[in-house]
């Protein structure tokens, strides 16, 4: 059954959108990411305008992250204090990102900018995570001890001012790095329509040395609040949130997140990182291919961004 999307100005199969939302929600609960790095490109592949895919993706990620965050909170996997610092930075970053998005749309360069951002960030983060996770799995299978990220180890982060004690993560570090990570993730949420978990999760693990089990829940906690602000700004400033599309995706996403959270508890940390890295790289390669391949029709006449001719 096809359904008309008023903001995207197109008809799409409702069952296909439900399945897409369910798959993205499953990833949210499994990996502690919003799933936007997969949802936004898939919506674009379906023909949804880039600006609408980014804005609407924020609303769907918000709903699926709420479901996943609640499941993780019940398992005591959320560092609320750390999450609030991440949220503070994320709100600032989202304001900056929404403003830049409006400027790029006016210049007609938003689609290209989004594609380049996806290829750059997904490629770099996915490659680093894949190398680390494969090394950990190989050492474990060979019987060698897998290096652990001890929370008591010191690094340059410990020399920064404004230190705070994060009891759930067993850390006593500066609030500056978490706030900066949050700001960067908030910026990406506005520009790319992603929750930013594919950046925040490895940053919290390798830079802040937060335990993997706590990272997933805290990541979802931050995503909930930042995506709420981002969705509101996208709707007000850029008029790019299609509520009908978002509601269909949300129905599937809320259900999928519960199954993902349950499945994530049965896998080890290095296995989760390997699966996430592989998925990130696959999406990166697909977007890079679209940038390099010659389109079937080089010249075309179509509506400008915003629906005008």
VOGU-3710 file (C-alpha; in Angstrom, 3 decimals, decimal comma):
1> xxxxxxxxxx> 0,000/0,000/0,000  1,424/3,362/-1,047  1,120/6,441/1,126  1,650/10,081/0,140  4,316/12,076/1,980  3,289/15,766/2,005  6,669/17,381/2,742  8,680/15,007/0,552  5,959/15,328/-2,132  6,068/11,668/-3,187
11> xxxxxxxxxx> 4,336/8,300/-2,667  6,149/5,397/-0,977  5,186/1,840/0,006  4,155/1,916/3,699  5,309/-1,666/4,385  8,765/-0,835/3,052  9,014/2,151/5,391  7,855/0,059/8,370  10,550/-2,509/7,673  13,155/0,198/7,280
21> xxxxxxxxxx> 12,177/1,753/10,605  12,316/-1,618/12,345  15,793/-2,365/11,031  17,129/1,015/12,132  15,502/0,658/15,560  17,138/-2,753/15,982  20,550/-1,177/15,303  19,805/1,545/17,839  19,269/-0,932/20,645  22,068/-3,266/19,541
31> xxxxxxxxxx> 24,934/-0,792/19,074  23,859/2,264/21,053  23,629/4,421/17,934  20,724/6,380/16,538  20,895/4,553/13,207  20,718/7,754/11,175  23,958/6,912/9,353  21,954/4,120/7,738  18,464/5,634/7,697  19,304/8,922/5,962
41> xxxxxxxxxx> 21,185/7,330/3,013  18,452/4,701/2,578  15,759/7,375/2,460  17,794/9,257/-0,142  18,195/6,030/-2,155  14,371/5,724/-2,092  14,093/9,158/-3,691  13,333/11,272/-0,618  14,892/14,772/-0,964  18,134/15,067/1,014
51> xxxxxxxxxx> 16,929/17,905/3,236  13,726/16,009/4,108  15,665/12,778/4,739  17,976/14,619/7,152  15,202/16,477/8,991  12,776/13,556/9,205  15,550/11,155/10,174  16,122/13,244/13,285  12,541/12,683/14,437  12,681/8,926/13,848
61> xxxxxxxxxx> 16,031/8,613/15,630  14,561/10,462/18,591  11,753/7,932/19,002  13,879/4,821/18,518  16,554/6,176/20,869  13,993/6,783/23,623  12,979/3,135/23,459  16,587/1,936/23,427  17,662/4,325/26,207  14,860/3,122/28,477
71> xxxxxxxxxx> 15,909/-0,493/27,940  19,549/0,363/28,725  18,561/2,431/31,780  16,711/-0,533/33,246  19,979/-2,474/32,917  21,840/0,307/34,802  23,957/1,051/31,715  23,489/4,841/31,690  25,881/7,390/33,249  23,366/10,221/33,646
81> xxxxxxxxxx> 25,957/12,803/34,744  28,194/12,074/31,769  25,142/12,157/29,530  24,123/15,628/30,701  27,576/17,023/29,872  27,325/15,473/26,407  23,841/16,950/25,976  25,008/20,462/26,901  27,636/20,375/24,173  25,259/18,691/21,728
91> xxxxxxxxxx> 22,638/21,449/21,957  25,245/24,078/21,044  26,456/21,981/18,108  22,934/21,424/16,781  22,215/25,169/16,693  25,359/25,717/14,617  24,571/22,803/12,303  20,996/23,889/11,545  22,194/27,393/10,675  24,866/26,010/8,326
101> xxxxxxxxxx> 22,298/23,713/6,696  20,107/26,696/5,837  23,052/28,508/4,237  24,101/25,449/2,194  20,549/24,942/0,913  20,459/28,527/-0,261  23,757/27,944/-2,094  22,485/24,698/-3,656  25,404/22,673/-2,265  23,705/20,811/0,575
111> xxxxxxxxxx> 23,388/17,392/-1,138  27,064/17,309/-2,141  28,194/18,451/1,299  26,155/15,735/3,031  27,552/12,995/0,757  31,135/14,118/1,316  30,575/14,222/5,087  29,221/10,673/5,064  32,133/9,292/3,049  34,746/11,097/5,163
121> xxxxxxxxxx> 33,421/10,362/8,640  32,058/6,881/8,027  35,217/5,802/6,208  37,598/7,056/8,891  35,645/5,866/11,918  34,699/2,533/10,375  38,274/1,708/9,345  39,701/2,530/12,785  37,040/0,528/14,603  37,452/-2,436/12,252
131> xxxxxxxxxx> 41,232/-2,582/12,749  40,929/-2,421/16,537  38,081/-4,922/16,847  39,711/-7,474/14,510  42,944/-7,231/16,521  41,052/-7,800/19,783  39,188/-10,813/18,394  42,390/-12,382/17,026  44,211/-11,935/20,331  41,299/-13,473/22,193
141> xxxxxxxxxx> 41,145/-16,506/19,898  44,905/-17,066/20,153  44,734/-17,037/23,942  46,576/-13,735/24,333  45,229/-11,309/26,924  43,076/-8,592/25,377  44,240/-5,135/26,528  41,582/-3,508/28,645  40,848/0,194/28,883  41,474/0,716/32,586
151> xxxxxxxxxx> 39,560/3,669/33,951  42,450/4,564/36,235  44,966/5,076/33,432  46,051/8,666/32,871  46,246/10,506/29,565  46,269/14,121/28,378  42,552/14,294/29,188  43,357/14,148/32,911  45,444/17,322/32,667  42,534/19,528/31,534
161> xxxxxxxxxx> 40,628/21,821/33,932  36,983/21,623/35,133  37,269/18,075/36,412  34,168/16,158/37,385  33,633/12,763/38,973  31,480/10,359/36,951  30,635/7,597/39,412  28,877/5,181/37,045  31,805/5,306/34,589  34,353/5,284/37,446
171> xxxxxxxxxx> 36,090/8,353/35,994  37,473/11,610/37,337  38,211/13,723/34,267  37,677/17,172/32,786  34,198/17,997/31,509  35,751/19,708/28,460  36,351/16,575/26,277  32,809/15,165/26,794  31,310/18,586/26,049  33,394/18,903/22,859
181> xxxxxxxxxx> 32,414/15,393/21,755  28,772/16,275/22,405  29,049/19,524/20,410  30,557/17,709/17,438  27,859/15,041/17,553  25,136/17,700/17,756  26,599/19,432/14,707  26,603/16,154/12,773  23,019/15,445/13,849  21,847/18,676/12,235
191> xxxxxxxxxx> 23,923/18,384/9,052  23,785/14,637/8,377  20,591/13,534/10,134  22,491/11,087/12,338  22,494/10,412/16,054  26,298/10,493/15,975  26,723/7,227/17,855  29,254/5,958/15,294  31,529/8,826/16,426  30,509/9,151/20,068
201> xxxxxxxxxx> 30,783/5,453/20,940  34,434/5,011/19,857  35,363/8,463/21,224  33,998/7,590/24,661  35,670/4,168/24,614  39,130/5,125/23,352  39,456/8,775/24,391  37,524/8,971/27,662  37,988/5,261/28,521  34,364/4,719/29,477
211> xxxxxxxxxx> 33,397/1,005/29,840  31,694/-0,336/26,703  28,550/-1,403/28,563  28,071/2,119/29,952  28,930/3,769/26,633  25,952/2,281/24,806  23,349/3,439/27,303  24,940/6,867/27,814  25,191/7,375/24,054  21,469/6,740/23,655
221> xxxxxxxxxx> 20,721/9,061/26,581  22,567/11,912/24,862  20,993/11,170/21,490  17,465/11,479/22,916  17,893/15,072/24,079  20,046/16,315/21,218  17,755/14,863/18,556  14,728/16,443/20,260  16,347/19,876/19,935  17,554/19,160/16,393
231> xxxxxxxxxx> 14,111/17,993/15,212  12,473/21,124/16,584  15,043/23,381/14,912  14,757/21,555/11,576  10,975/21,915/11,597  11,044/25,609/12,501  14,075/26,827/10,559  14,191/24,581/7,478  10,635/23,121/7,218  12,199/19,741/6,421
241> xxxxxxxxxx> 10,417/17,352/8,829  7,803/15,117/7,178  5,620/13,990/10,100  3,802/11,295/8,097  7,084/9,704/7,030  8,502/9,988/10,536  5,476/8,349/12,204  5,669/5,304/9,930  9,383/4,922/10,616  8,815/5,408/14,351
251> xxxxxxxxxx> 6,297/2,552/14,595  8,847/0,099/13,237  11,759/1,697/15,088  10,291/1,481/18,591  9,646/-2,253/18,221  13,031/-2,950/16,627  14,948/-1,165/19,396  13,649/-3,562/22,055  14,869/-6,601/20,127  18,212/-4,889/19,485
261> xxxxxxxxxx> 18,811/-4,135/23,174  18,094/-7,778/24,065  20,435/-9,082/21,350  23,221/-6,667/22,360  23,383/-8,147/25,848  24,401/-11,526/24,388  27,447/-10,219/22,457  30,894/-9,186/23,666  32,198/-5,636/23,330  34,715/-6,415/20,570
271> xxxxxxxxxx> 32,066/-8,330/18,609  29,696/-5,356/18,757  32,468/-2,997/17,594  33,359/-5,302/14,685  29,755/-5,547/13,489  29,238/-1,788/13,767  32,500/-1,081/11,903  31,552/-3,431/9,052  28,124/-1,838/8,701  29,573/1,684/8,730
281> xxxxxxxxxx> 32,064/0,812/5,980  29,377/-0,776/3,785  27,272/2,389/3,919  30,388/4,486/3,215  31,251/2,458/0,107  27,696/2,703/-1,208  27,652/6,507/-0,907  31,151/6,805/-2,405  30,027/4,721/-5,395  27,113/7,087/-6,031
291> xxxxxxxxxx> 29,520/10,046/-6,000  31,873/8,459/-8,540  29,506/6,721/-10,963  28,296/8,674/-13,977  24,529/9,369/-13,699  22,213/7,959/-16,354  21,064/11,487/-17,200  23,780/14,102/-16,777  21,433/17,008/-17,465  17,954/17,180/-15,997
301> xxxxxxxxx> 15,290/19,747/-15,160  13,653/19,407/-11,780  12,423/21,303/-8,750  14,846/23,307/-6,687  15,305/22,635/-2,987  12,218/23,760/-1,140  9,802/22,733/-3,905  10,048/25,818/-6,158  10,645/25,673/-9,908
//
